[in-house]
Amino acid sequence: MAIVAILLLPVVTMLLYGMDRTEDWLARAPKPPRHARGRHLRLVHGGRRQTATAVDRGETEAA
């Protein structure tokens, strides 16, 4: 009986390690999307001023 327990010890060790890694993988938060790196939307009107030359030529900034 002791021989069976000793032989099963590596199997149980690998099972516990694998379950721990799987649990950590499932519980972690998702990574932010790659396209959302440090850019900020300007949602407040007047947050960015138009240049004087663009206003004189009648151009507006694209969203």
OpenMM code with the backbone's topology and positions (N, CA, C; nanometers):
from openmm import Vec3, app, unit

residues = "MET ALA ILE VAL ALA ILE LEU LEU LEU PRO VAL VAL THR MET LEU LEU TYR GLY MET ASP ARG THR GLU ASP TRP LEU ALA ARG ALA PRO LYS PRO PRO ARG HIS ALA ARG GLY ARG HIS LEU ARG LEU VAL HIS GLY GLY ARG ARG GLN THR ALA THR ALA VAL ASP ARG GLY GLU THR GLU ALA ALA".split()
positions = [
    Vec3(0.0821, -0.1198, 0.0000),
    Vec3(0.0000, 0.0000, 0.0000),
    Vec3(0.0867, 0.1266, 0.0000),
    Vec3(0.1942, 0.1248, 0.0727),
    Vec3(0.2852, 0.2388, 0.0770),
    Vec3(0.3518, 0.2576, -0.0590),
    Vec3(0.3794, 0.1475, -0.1281),
    Vec3(0.4429, 0.1570, -0.2598),
    Vec3(0.3481, 0.2253, -0.3587),
    Vec3(0.2207, 0.1944, -0.3544),
    Vec3(0.1223, 0.2577, -0.4425),
    Vec3(0.1126, 0.4065, -0.4115),
    Vec3(0.1124, 0.4427, -0.2845),
    Vec3(0.1052, 0.5835, -0.2455),
    Vec3(0.2281, 0.6595, -0.2953),
    Vec3(0.3457, 0.5986, -0.2846),
    Vec3(0.4685, 0.6639, -0.3310),
    Vec3(0.4681, 0.6787, -0.4822),
    Vec3(0.4155, 0.5796, -0.5529),
    Vec3(0.4103, 0.5876, -0.6988),
    Vec3(0.3075, 0.6893, -0.7479),
    Vec3(0.2017, 0.7092, -0.6718),
    Vec3(0.0984, 0.8059, -0.7123),
    Vec3(0.1327, 0.9495, -0.6732),
    Vec3(0.2301, 0.9690, -0.5879),
    Vec3(0.2658, 1.1028, -0.5418),
    Vec3(0.3042, 1.1974, -0.6561),
    Vec3(0.3873, 1.1603, -0.7531),
    Vec3(0.4161, 1.2522, -0.8641),
    Vec3(0.2925, 1.2860, -0.9483),
    Vec3(0.2037, 1.1907, -0.9656),
    Vec3(0.0816, 1.2151, -1.0433),
    Vec3(-0.0061, 1.3174, -0.9718),
    Vec3(-0.0235, 1.3005, -0.8425),
    Vec3(-0.1057, 1.3939, -0.7649),
    Vec3(-0.0406, 1.5322, -0.7622),
    Vec3(0.0916, 1.5362, -0.7537),
    Vec3(0.1629, 1.6644, -0.7543),
    Vec3(0.1395, 1.7383, -0.8847),
    Vec3(0.1533, 1.6675, -0.9972),
    Vec3(0.1312, 1.7309, -1.1278),
    Vec3(-0.0148, 1.7739, -1.1458),
    Vec3(-0.1078, 1.6945, -1.0945),
    Vec3(-0.2494, 1.7308, -1.1026),
    Vec3(-0.2785, 1.8580, -1.0240),
    Vec3(-0.2260, 1.8679, -0.9038),
    Vec3(-0.2472, 1.9884, -0.8226),
    Vec3(-0.1828, 2.1114, -0.8868),
    Vec3(-0.0626, 2.0942, -0.9414),
    Vec3(0.0047, 2.2056, -1.0082),
    Vec3(-0.0755, 2.2510, -1.1301),
    Vec3(-0.1216, 2.1561, -1.2095),
    Vec3(-0.2005, 2.1894, -1.3285),
    Vec3(-0.3312, 2.2586, -1.2936),
    Vec3(-0.3981, 2.2126, -1.1905),
    Vec3(-0.5234, 2.2756, -1.1491),
    Vec3(-0.4991, 2.4169, -1.0963),
    Vec3(-0.3883, 2.4387, -1.0263),
    Vec3(-0.3555, 2.5720, -0.9760),
    Vec3(-0.3312, 2.6682, -1.0921),
    Vec3(-0.2550, 2.6236, -1.1927),
    Vec3(-0.2281, 2.7087, -1.3096),
    Vec3(-0.3568, 2.7378, -1.3860),
    Vec3(-0.4448, 2.6388, -1.3996),
    Vec3(-0.5711, 2.6576, -1.4708),
    Vec3(-0.6600, 2.7564, -1.3960),
    Vec3(-0.6644, 2.7445, -1.2638),
    Vec3(-0.7459, 2.8363, -1.1842),
    Vec3(-0.6958, 2.9800, -1.1967),
    Vec3(-0.5644, 2.9987, -1.1934),
    Vec3(-0.5072, 3.1327, -1.2109),
    Vec3(-0.5378, 3.1879, -1.3501),
    Vec3(-0.5324, 3.1023, -1.4514),
    Vec3(-0.5586, 3.1446, -1.5887),
    Vec3(-0.7047, 3.1876, -1.6053),
    Vec3(-0.7975, 3.1165, -1.5418),
    Vec3(-0.9397, 3.1498, -1.5545),
    Vec3(-0.9783, 3.2727, -1.4724),
    Vec3(-0.9078, 3.2989, -1.3622),
    Vec3(-0.9466, 3.4070, -1.2711),
    Vec3(-0.8844, 3.5412, -1.3062),
    Vec3(-0.7833, 3.5443, -1.3934),
    Vec3(-0.7170, 3.6721, -1.4213),
    Vec3(-0.8045, 3.7624, -1.5081),
    Vec3(-0.7807, 3.8907, -1.4958),
    Vec3(-0.8578, 3.9897, -1.5711),
    Vec3(-0.8107, 3.9919, -1.7165),
    Vec3(-0.8994, 4.0233, -1.8074),
    Vec3(-0.8567, 4.0295, -1.9482),
    Vec3(-0.7638, 4.1477, -1.9724),
    Vec3(-0.6765, 4.1336, -2.0687),
    Vec3(-0.5854, 4.2412, -2.1052),
    Vec3(-0.6618, 4.3476, -2.1832),
    Vec3(-0.6198, 4.4740, -2.1710),
    Vec3(-0.6878, 4.5779, -2.2496),
    Vec3(-0.6622, 4.5555, -2.3988),
    Vec3(-0.7538, 4.5979, -2.4832),
    Vec3(-0.7334, 4.5818, -2.6272),
    Vec3(-0.6074, 4.6535, -2.6744),
    Vec3(-0.5455, 4.6016, -2.7792),
    Vec3(-0.4214, 4.6585, -2.8291),
    Vec3(-0.4415, 4.7981, -2.8866),
    Vec3(-0.5587, 4.8273, -2.9390),
    Vec3(-0.5808, 4.9573, -3.0015),
    Vec3(-0.6109, 5.0666, -2.8994),
    Vec3(-0.6194, 5.0356, -2.7708),
    Vec3(-0.6544, 5.1342, -2.6688),
    Vec3(-0.5324, 5.1766, -2.5884),
    Vec3(-0.4217, 5.2028, -2.6533),
    Vec3(-0.2986, 5.2375, -2.5842),
    Vec3(-0.2838, 5.3879, -2.5631),
    Vec3(-0.3216, 5.4424, -2.4545),
    Vec3(-0.2896, 5.5800, -2.4209),
    Vec3(-0.3611, 5.6875, -2.5006),
    Vec3(-0.4534, 5.6548, -2.5834),
    Vec3(-0.5291, 5.7577, -2.6548),
    Vec3(-0.6514, 5.7929, -2.5719),
    Vec3(-0.6860, 5.9180, -2.5739),
    Vec3(-0.8015, 5.9619, -2.4968),
    Vec3(-0.9002, 6.0305, -2.5903),
    Vec3(-1.0256, 5.9982, -2.5726),
    Vec3(-1.1285, 6.0644, -2.6518),
    Vec3(-1.1539, 6.2032, -2.5950),
    Vec3(-1.1771, 6.2967, -2.6801),
    Vec3(-1.2087, 6.4324, -2.6368),
    Vec3(-1.3591, 6.4522, -2.6546),
    Vec3(-1.4327, 6.4245, -2.5485),
    Vec3(-1.5778, 6.4272, -2.5554),
    Vec3(-1.6367, 6.5607, -2.5109),
    Vec3(-1.5564, 6.6446, -2.4474),
    Vec3(-1.6064, 6.7725, -2.3994),
    Vec3(-1.5926, 6.8747, -2.5118),
    Vec3(-1.7005, 6.9456, -2.5438),
    Vec3(-1.6967, 7.0471, -2.6485),
    Vec3(-1.5976, 7.1555, -2.6096),
    Vec3(-1.5112, 7.1892, -2.6994),
    Vec3(-1.4112, 7.2911, -2.6712),
    Vec3(-1.2871, 7.2351, -2.6048),
    Vec3(-1.2754, 7.1032, -2.5970),
    Vec3(-1.1585, 7.0428, -2.5355),
    Vec3(-1.0336, 7.0629, -2.6183),
    Vec3(-1.0490, 7.0800, -2.7492),
    Vec3(-0.9345, 7.1055, -2.8361),
    Vec3(-0.9707, 7.2227, -2.9264),
    Vec3(-0.8829, 7.3150, -2.9380),
    Vec3(-0.9088, 7.4357, -3.0175),
    Vec3(-0.8674, 7.4147, -3.1617),
    Vec3(-0.9422, 7.4761, -3.2547),
    Vec3(-0.9037, 7.4722, -3.3960),
    Vec3(-0.7977, 7.5786, -3.4205),
    Vec3(-0.7144, 7.5522, -3.5176),
    Vec3(-0.6126, 7.6516, -3.5500),
    Vec3(-0.6763, 7.7660, -3.6281),
    Vec3(-0.6127, 7.8810, -3.6255),
    Vec3(-0.6677, 7.9989, -3.6926),
    Vec3(-0.6712, 7.9790, -3.8437),
    Vec3(-0.5745, 7.9097, -3.9012),
    Vec3(-0.5737, 7.8901, -4.0463),
    Vec3(-0.6862, 7.7965, -4.0909),
    Vec3(-0.7181, 7.6969, -4.0099),
    Vec3(-0.8256, 7.6048, -4.0457),
    Vec3(-0.9602, 7.6750, -4.0402),
    Vec3(-0.9779, 7.7667, -3.9467),
    Vec3(-1.1035, 7.8406, -3.9349),
    Vec3(-1.1176, 7.9371, -4.0524),
    Vec3(-1.0072, 8.0016, -4.0951),
    Vec3(-1.0110, 8.0963, -4.2060),
    Vec3(-1.0458, 8.0256, -4.3362),
    Vec3(-0.9983, 7.9045, -4.3558),
    Vec3(-1.0262, 7.8326, -4.4796),
    Vec3(-1.1585, 7.7565, -4.4732),
    Vec3(-1.2249, 7.7580, -4.3601),
    Vec3(-1.3535, 7.6914, -4.3478),
    Vec3(-1.3422, 7.5420, -4.3220),
    Vec3(-1.2269, 7.4962, -4.2819),
    Vec3(-1.2069, 7.3537, -4.2547),
    Vec3(-1.2398, 7.3241, -4.1091),
    Vec3(-1.2779, 7.2026, -4.0865),
    Vec3(-1.2999, 7.1572, -3.9481),
    Vec3(-1.2175, 7.0315, -3.9277),
    Vec3(-1.1941, 6.9994, -3.8032),
    Vec3(-1.1180, 6.8787, -3.7714),
    Vec3(-1.2076, 6.7575, -3.7825),
    Vec3(-1.1529, 6.6510, -3.8347),
    Vec3(-1.2275, 6.5266, -3.8452),
    Vec3(-1.2291, 6.4579, -3.7094),
    Vec3(-1.3394, 6.3883, -3.6811),
    Vec3(-1.3517, 6.3206, -3.5528),
    Vec3(-1.2680, 6.1957, -3.5484),
] * unit.nanometer
topology = app.Topology()
chain = topology.addChain("A")
for resn in residues:
    res = topology.addResidue(resn, chain)
    for name in ("N", "CA", "C"):
        topology.addAtom(name, app.Element.getBySymbol(name[0]), res)
